[in-house]
Amino acid sequence: MVAIMTDAQTRVPKRTKQSMKQLVAASVGNAVEWYDWYAYTFLATYIAAAVFPEGTGDSLVPLLSTFAVFAVGFFMRPVGGLLMGAVADRHGRRAALTVTILLMGGSSLLVGLTPTYASVGLLAPVVLVAARLLQGLSVGGEFAASTTFLVESAGPGRRGLFSSFQYVSTTAGQLAASGVTTVLVDTLAEPSMDGWGWRVPFWLGGVFSLVGFWIRRGAEETRSAAQRQAPRPGLFEALRRHPRQSLLIAGITAGGTLAYYTWTSYLPTYAELNAGVAKSDALLASTLSLAFFGLLQPLGGLLSDRVGRRPLLLCFGLGFAVLCVPLLHALRDSFAVLLLVSCAGMVLLTGFTSVSAAVNAEVFPPRVRAAGIGFPYSLTVALFGGTAPYVGTLFKELGHSGLFPWYVAVLCLLSSLVYLRLPETAHRELER
């Protein structure tokens, strides 16, 4: 009896320790991925000045610049979700996570080593576009693989908590990229920043990727033995055999990704354009609200493990449908008001972000889980999340800036209709 109790007592700490290793492996790598992704966003003006200088007279240069900065990265994400998802389903989640972080490290170094247009001409933007292609491929694949890995690593009644770390680590990466960029801009003279300073975050990204790769090597494979022995799924098997689930992922994601990118990326610009908020105040409010948002995620995940996924999704969807317009219309030239609006939106948004990874993983069977999540999710993000800043700016340029909040509200309402019909999966055993 004593021996049995001792054995049981030793197994629990071991399981807990392994679960923490799994959580760290997924989260660290995901944070590195998003650090690299956002570093590119924050430093886009410096990159453009070095790689796409104005007044060259070459019409290909601004065209390549447009594709590289605004389109290529986001629209490679569905391809990454499909390809890396297939790697995860065929060869294991850990194999896919290893590939994605090495791809991101390589693309980060490639951005940091991109030659200037003045030195090599048109080759410079071509190299940058190639790096951005790799970044998009990596980020799309990372979500598919890490979502599946996180949820399959969770113990009973903890899938929501584990899935919430998808956005904890994303937010950590975004804050790290913002912090590194801010330090460099504040400490380096403008000529140094223009010349070599903007490359430093990407060199660091390569180093961080190696650290993430080392941590992930010690992770435990979550694909079951039965799935490893089964025939490998085809590349498009998830779409072909599970079209309803694919459409369901798109419906779940559409409103959430639009609200996420509106609140986490576009809101500072929206406040500057429409409420006259100073750029420094807008960025500070965004940084503080992002930190607040990261802290909320585990709370939302834990709550979903108790009350279910659907109540949180409905709180998000209906909350944004009702409150998005008044919140954005309440903005004025005030740091306090902007911070309150930002934080209020983050509370509502947590209903989606803290559970979306768990819901996505619970929708698909294990055979095609990663690829099934990766393609429809990343395509929906590209169509609605990635275009949020441009749609908002377009409304402003057309003289109808007040329509953008309605656009967000309507899409969140449509996603809420999907949530209403969504079967509750929180308390079901996850199929292995």
C-alpha positions as CSV (number, residue, x, y, z in Angstrom):
1,M,0.0,0.0,0.0
2,V,2.8,2.4,0.9
3,A,4.6,1.4,-2.3
4,I,1.5,2.2,-4.4
5,M,0.9,5.5,-2.7
6,T,4.6,6.4,-3.2
7,D,4.5,5.5,-6.8
8,A,1.3,7.5,-7.4
9,Q,2.7,10.5,-5.5
10,T,5.9,10.4,-7.6
11,R,4.0,10.2,-10.9
12,V,2.0,13.3,-10.3
13,P,5.0,15.7,-9.9
14,K,6.6,14.0,-13.0
15,R,3.5,14.6,-15.1
16,T,3.3,18.2,-13.8
17,K,7.0,18.8,-14.6
18,Q,6.6,17.4,-18.1
19,S,3.4,19.5,-18.7
20,M,5.4,22.6,-17.7
21,K,8.2,21.6,-20.1
22,Q,5.6,21.2,-22.9
23,L,4.1,24.6,-22.1
24,V,7.5,26.3,-22.1
25,A,8.6,24.6,-25.3
26,A,5.5,25.8,-27.2
27,S,5.3,29.2,-25.6
28,V,9.0,30.2,-26.0
29,G,9.1,29.2,-29.6
30,N,5.8,31.0,-30.3
31,A,7.1,34.2,-28.6
32,V,10.2,34.1,-30.7
33,E,8.1,33.6,-33.9
34,W,6.0,36.7,-33.1
35,Y,9.0,38.7,-31.9
36,D,10.4,38.4,-35.4
37,W,7.1,39.0,-37.1
38,Y,6.4,42.2,-35.2
39,A,10.0,43.5,-35.3
40,Y,9.5,43.6,-39.1
41,T,6.3,45.6,-38.6
42,F,7.8,48.1,-36.2
43,L,10.9,48.7,-38.3
44,A,9.2,48.8,-41.7
45,T,10.0,52.4,-42.4
46,Y,13.7,51.9,-41.8
47,I,13.7,48.8,-44.0
48,A,11.8,50.6,-46.8
49,A,14.4,53.5,-46.7
50,A,17.3,51.1,-47.0
51,V,15.8,48.6,-49.5
52,F,13.2,50.5,-51.4
53,P,14.6,54.1,-51.7
54,E,12.5,56.7,-53.3
55,G,13.4,58.4,-56.5
56,T,15.1,55.5,-58.1
57,G,13.0,55.7,-61.3
58,D,12.6,51.9,-61.3
59,S,8.9,51.1,-61.3
60,L,9.5,47.6,-60.0
61,V,10.9,48.8,-56.7
62,P,7.7,50.4,-55.2
63,L,5.7,47.4,-56.6
64,L,8.0,44.9,-54.8
65,S,7.9,47.1,-51.7
66,T,4.1,47.0,-51.6
67,F,4.0,43.2,-52.0
68,A,6.8,42.6,-49.4
69,V,5.5,44.9,-46.7
70,F,1.7,44.5,-47.0
71,A,0.8,41.3,-48.7
72,V,3.4,38.6,-49.0
73,G,3.8,37.8,-45.3
74,F,0.1,37.5,-44.5
75,F,-0.9,35.6,-47.6
76,M,1.9,33.1,-47.2
77,R,0.5,32.2,-43.8
78,P,-2.3,29.9,-45.2
79,V,0.4,28.0,-47.2
80,G,2.5,27.7,-44.0
81,G,-0.6,26.5,-42.1
82,L,-1.3,23.8,-44.7
83,L,2.3,22.6,-45.3
84,M,3.5,22.7,-41.7
85,G,0.2,21.3,-40.5
86,A,0.8,18.4,-42.8
87,V,4.3,17.9,-41.4
88,A,2.8,17.9,-37.9
89,D,0.1,15.3,-38.9
90,R,2.6,13.1,-40.8
91,H,5.8,13.3,-38.9
92,G,4.8,14.7,-35.5
93,R,4.1,18.0,-33.7
94,R,7.6,18.3,-32.4
95,A,9.1,17.9,-35.9
96,A,6.9,20.7,-37.2
97,L,7.7,23.0,-34.3
98,T,11.4,22.4,-35.0
99,V,11.0,23.3,-38.6
100,T,9.0,26.4,-38.0
101,I,11.4,27.9,-35.5
102,L,14.4,27.2,-37.7
103,L,12.6,28.8,-40.7
104,M,11.8,31.9,-38.6
105,G,15.4,32.1,-37.4
106,G,16.7,31.8,-40.9
107,S,14.3,34.4,-42.3
108,S,15.1,36.8,-39.4
109,L,18.8,36.6,-40.2
110,L,18.1,37.0,-43.9
111,V,16.2,40.3,-43.1
112,G,19.0,41.5,-40.9
113,L,21.6,40.7,-43.7
114,T,19.6,42.1,-46.6
115,P,21.8,44.4,-48.7
116,T,20.8,47.9,-49.5
117,Y,19.4,49.0,-52.8
118,A,22.3,51.4,-53.2
119,S,24.8,48.5,-53.0
120,V,23.1,45.7,-55.1
121,G,20.1,47.3,-56.8
122,L,17.0,45.2,-57.5
123,L,18.5,42.2,-55.7
124,A,17.9,43.9,-52.3
125,P,14.1,43.9,-52.5
126,V,14.1,40.4,-54.0
127,V,16.1,39.1,-50.9
128,L,13.7,40.9,-48.6
129,V,10.6,39.4,-50.3
130,A,12.2,36.0,-50.0
131,A,12.7,36.5,-46.3
132,R,9.1,37.7,-45.9
133,L,7.9,34.6,-47.7
134,L,9.8,32.5,-45.2
135,Q,8.4,34.5,-42.3
136,G,4.8,34.1,-43.4
137,L,5.3,30.4,-44.0
138,S,6.8,30.0,-40.6
139,V,4.1,32.0,-38.7
140,G,1.3,30.2,-40.4
141,G,2.9,26.8,-39.6
142,E,3.7,27.8,-36.1
143,F,0.0,28.4,-35.2
144,A,-1.1,25.1,-36.6
145,A,1.6,23.0,-34.9
146,S,1.8,24.9,-31.6
147,T,-2.0,25.0,-31.1
148,T,-2.2,21.2,-31.6
149,F,0.8,20.6,-29.4
150,L,-0.4,22.8,-26.6
151,V,-3.9,21.3,-26.4
152,E,-2.7,17.7,-26.7
153,S,-0.1,18.4,-23.9
154,A,-2.7,19.6,-21.5
155,G,-3.9,17.4,-18.6
156,P,-7.6,16.7,-17.9
157,G,-9.6,19.9,-17.5
158,R,-6.7,22.1,-18.5
159,R,-7.0,22.4,-22.3
160,G,-8.4,26.0,-22.0
161,L,-5.6,27.0,-19.7
162,F,-2.9,25.6,-21.9
163,S,-4.5,27.0,-25.1
164,S,-4.5,30.5,-23.5
165,F,-0.7,30.6,-23.6
166,Q,-0.9,30.8,-27.4
167,Y,-1.8,34.5,-26.9
168,V,0.3,35.0,-23.8
169,S,3.4,34.1,-25.8
170,T,2.2,36.1,-28.8
171,T,1.8,39.2,-26.7
172,A,5.2,38.6,-25.0
173,G,6.8,38.5,-28.4
174,Q,5.1,41.7,-29.5
175,L,6.1,43.5,-26.3
176,A,9.7,42.3,-26.7
177,A,9.9,43.5,-30.3
178,S,8.4,46.9,-29.2
179,G,10.8,47.1,-26.3
180,V,13.9,46.3,-28.3
181,T,12.9,48.7,-31.1
182,T,12.2,51.5,-28.6
183,V,15.6,51.1,-26.9
184,L,17.4,51.2,-30.2
185,V,15.5,54.3,-31.5
186,D,16.1,56.1,-28.2
187,T,19.8,55.3,-27.8
188,L,21.1,55.4,-31.4
189,A,21.7,58.4,-33.5
190,E,19.5,58.6,-36.6
191,P,22.3,57.8,-39.1
192,S,23.3,54.7,-37.0
193,M,19.7,53.6,-36.9
194,D,19.2,54.1,-40.6
195,G,22.5,52.4,-41.4
196,W,22.8,49.3,-39.1
197,G,20.6,49.8,-36.0
198,W,17.4,48.5,-37.6
199,R,19.2,45.2,-38.4
200,V,20.0,44.4,-34.7
201,P,16.6,43.1,-33.7
202,F,16.7,40.6,-36.6
203,W,20.1,39.4,-35.6
204,L,18.8,38.9,-32.0
205,G,15.8,37.1,-33.5
206,G,18.2,34.5,-35.0
207,V,19.8,34.0,-31.6
208,F,16.5,33.7,-29.9
209,S,15.4,31.1,-32.5
210,L,18.4,28.9,-31.6
211,V,17.4,29.1,-27.9
212,G,13.8,28.2,-28.8
213,F,15.1,25.3,-30.9
214,W,17.2,24.0,-28.0
215,I,14.2,24.1,-25.7
216,R,11.9,22.4,-28.1
217,R,14.4,19.5,-28.6
218,G,13.5,18.4,-25.1
219,A,9.7,18.4,-25.7
220,E,7.7,15.2,-25.8
221,E,5.8,14.2,-28.9
222,T,2.0,14.4,-28.4
223,R,0.8,12.5,-31.4
224,S,-0.4,9.1,-30.1
225,A,1.2,5.8,-31.0
226,A,-1.9,4.8,-33.0
227,Q,-1.6,7.9,-35.2
228,R,2.1,7.3,-35.8
229,Q,1.3,3.8,-37.0
230,A,-1.6,4.8,-39.2
231,P,-1.2,5.7,-42.9
232,R,-0.1,9.3,-43.5
233,P,-2.9,11.7,-44.4
234,G,-2.9,13.5,-47.7
235,L,-2.1,17.1,-48.0
236,F,-5.7,18.2,-48.6
237,E,-7.4,15.4,-46.7
238,A,-8.7,17.8,-44.0
239,L,-10.4,20.1,-46.5
240,R,-11.7,17.2,-48.6
241,R,-13.1,15.0,-45.8
242,H,-14.0,17.7,-43.2
243,P,-15.3,20.7,-45.2
244,R,-17.9,21.5,-42.4
245,Q,-15.2,21.7,-39.8
246,S,-13.0,23.9,-42.1
247,L,-15.9,26.4,-42.6
248,L,-16.5,26.3,-38.8
249,I,-12.9,27.3,-38.1
250,A,-13.4,30.2,-40.6
251,G,-16.6,31.3,-38.9
252,I,-15.2,31.1,-35.4
253,T,-12.1,33.1,-36.4
254,A,-13.5,35.9,-38.7
255,G,-14.8,38.2,-36.0
256,G,-12.1,37.4,-33.5
257,T,-9.2,38.1,-35.8
258,L,-10.7,41.4,-37.1
259,A,-11.2,42.5,-33.5
260,Y,-7.8,41.3,-32.4
261,Y,-5.9,43.2,-35.1
262,T,-8.0,46.2,-34.7
263,W,-7.4,46.5,-31.0
264,T,-3.8,45.3,-30.8
265,S,-2.3,46.8,-34.0
266,Y,-4.6,49.4,-35.6
267,L,-6.1,51.2,-32.6
268,P,-3.1,53.5,-32.0
269,T,-3.3,54.7,-35.6
270,Y,-7.1,54.9,-35.5
271,A,-6.9,57.1,-32.4
272,E,-4.3,59.4,-34.1
273,L,-6.3,59.7,-37.3
274,N,-9.8,60.1,-35.8
275,A,-9.3,61.5,-32.3
276,G,-6.1,63.5,-32.6
277,V,-4.3,61.5,-30.0
278,A,-0.5,62.1,-29.9
279,K,1.6,59.3,-31.3
280,S,3.6,58.9,-28.1
281,D,0.4,58.6,-26.0
282,A,-1.2,56.2,-28.5
283,L,1.9,53.9,-28.4
284,L,2.1,54.0,-24.6
285,A,-1.6,53.2,-24.2
286,S,-1.2,50.3,-26.6
287,T,1.8,48.9,-24.7
288,L,0.1,49.1,-21.3
289,S,-3.1,47.5,-22.6
290,L,-1.1,44.7,-24.3
291,A,0.6,43.8,-21.1
292,F,-2.9,43.8,-19.4
293,F,-4.2,41.6,-22.2
294,G,-1.4,39.1,-21.7
295,L,-2.2,38.8,-18.0
296,L,-5.9,38.1,-18.7
297,Q,-5.3,35.1,-21.0
298,P,-4.7,32.4,-18.4
299,L,-7.7,33.6,-16.4
300,G,-9.9,33.3,-19.5
301,G,-8.5,29.8,-20.2
302,L,-9.2,28.6,-16.7
303,L,-12.7,30.0,-16.7
304,S,-13.4,28.2,-20.0
305,D,-12.3,24.9,-18.4
306,R,-15.0,25.5,-15.8
307,V,-18.0,27.0,-17.7
308,G,-17.2,26.0,-21.2
309,R,-15.8,27.6,-24.4
310,R,-19.1,28.8,-25.9
311,P,-20.1,31.2,-23.0
312,L,-16.8,33.1,-23.4
313,L,-17.0,33.2,-27.2
314,L,-20.5,34.6,-27.0
315,C,-19.4,37.2,-24.4
316,F,-16.7,38.3,-26.9
317,G,-18.8,38.2,-30.0
318,L,-22.0,39.9,-28.6
319,G,-19.9,42.2,-26.5
320,F,-18.0,43.6,-29.5
321,A,-21.2,43.7,-31.6
322,V,-22.9,45.9,-29.1
323,L,-19.9,47.9,-27.7
324,C,-17.4,48.3,-30.5
325,V,-19.1,51.3,-32.1
326,P,-19.6,53.3,-28.8
327,L,-16.1,52.4,-27.6
328,L,-14.4,53.7,-30.8
329,H,-16.7,56.7,-31.0
330,A,-15.8,57.5,-27.4
331,L,-12.2,58.2,-28.3
332,R,-10.9,61.7,-28.0
333,D,-7.6,63.5,-27.5
334,S,-7.1,62.0,-24.1
335,F,-4.5,59.4,-23.0
336,A,-6.8,58.2,-20.1
337,V,-9.8,57.7,-22.4
338,L,-7.7,55.8,-25.0
339,L,-6.3,53.5,-22.2
340,L,-9.7,52.8,-20.9
341,V,-11.1,52.0,-24.4
342,S,-8.1,49.8,-25.1
343,C,-8.4,47.8,-21.8
344,A,-12.2,47.4,-22.2
345,G,-11.7,45.9,-25.6
346,M,-9.0,43.6,-24.3
347,V,-11.3,42.2,-21.6
348,L,-13.9,41.4,-24.3
349,L,-11.3,40.1,-26.7
350,T,-10.0,37.6,-24.1
351,G,-13.3,35.7,-24.5
352,F,-12.0,34.7,-28.0
353,T,-8.2,34.6,-27.7
354,S,-8.0,32.6,-24.5
355,V,-10.1,29.7,-25.9
356,S,-9.7,29.8,-29.7
357,A,-6.7,27.4,-29.8
358,A,-8.6,24.9,-27.7
359,V,-11.8,25.2,-29.7
360,N,-9.9,24.8,-33.0
361,A,-8.1,21.6,-31.8
362,E,-11.3,20.1,-30.4
363,V,-13.1,20.5,-33.7
364,F,-10.8,18.2,-35.8
365,P,-9.9,14.6,-35.3
366,P,-6.2,13.9,-34.5
367,R,-5.3,12.4,-37.9
368,V,-5.6,15.8,-39.6
369,R,-5.8,18.2,-36.6
370,A,-2.8,20.4,-37.4
371,A,-3.4,20.8,-41.1
372,G,-7.2,21.1,-40.5
373,I,-6.6,24.0,-38.2
374,G,-3.7,25.7,-40.0
375,F,-5.2,26.4,-43.5
376,P,-8.7,27.8,-42.7
377,Y,-7.5,29.7,-39.7
378,S,-4.5,31.4,-41.5
379,L,-6.6,32.1,-44.6
380,T,-9.3,33.8,-42.4
381,V,-6.6,35.8,-40.6
382,A,-5.1,37.0,-43.9
383,L,-8.5,38.0,-45.3
384,F,-9.9,39.8,-42.2
385,G,-7.2,40.3,-39.6
386,G,-4.3,41.3,-41.9
387,T,-6.5,43.7,-43.8
388,A,-8.0,45.5,-40.8
389,P,-5.6,48.5,-40.8
390,Y,-6.0,49.0,-44.5
391,V,-9.8,48.8,-44.5
392,G,-9.8,51.3,-41.6
393,T,-7.5,53.6,-43.5
394,L,-9.5,53.3,-46.7
395,F,-12.7,54.3,-44.9
396,K,-10.9,57.3,-43.5
397,E,-9.6,58.3,-47.0
398,L,-13.1,58.0,-48.5
399,G,-14.4,60.3,-45.8
400,H,-16.4,57.5,-44.0
401,S,-14.2,56.7,-41.0
402,G,-17.3,56.1,-38.8
403,L,-18.2,53.0,-40.9
404,F,-15.1,51.1,-39.7
405,P,-16.5,50.4,-36.1
406,W,-19.7,49.1,-37.8
407,Y,-17.7,46.8,-40.0
408,V,-16.0,45.3,-36.9
409,A,-19.4,45.0,-35.0
410,V,-21.2,43.3,-37.9
411,L,-18.5,40.7,-38.4
412,C,-18.4,40.0,-34.7
413,L,-22.2,39.6,-34.8
414,L,-21.9,37.1,-37.7
415,S,-19.3,35.1,-35.8
416,S,-21.6,35.1,-32.7
417,L,-24.2,33.3,-34.8
418,V,-21.6,30.6,-35.4
419,Y,-20.9,30.5,-31.6
420,L,-24.5,30.0,-30.9
421,R,-24.6,26.8,-32.9
422,L,-21.2,25.6,-31.7
423,P,-21.3,22.3,-29.8
424,E,-19.7,22.6,-26.3
425,T,-16.4,20.7,-26.3
426,A,-14.7,21.8,-23.0
427,H,-15.8,18.8,-21.0
428,R,-15.3,16.1,-23.7
429,E,-12.3,13.9,-23.7
430,L,-9.9,15.0,-26.5
431,E,-9.7,12.4,-29.2
432,R,-6.1,11.1,-29.6
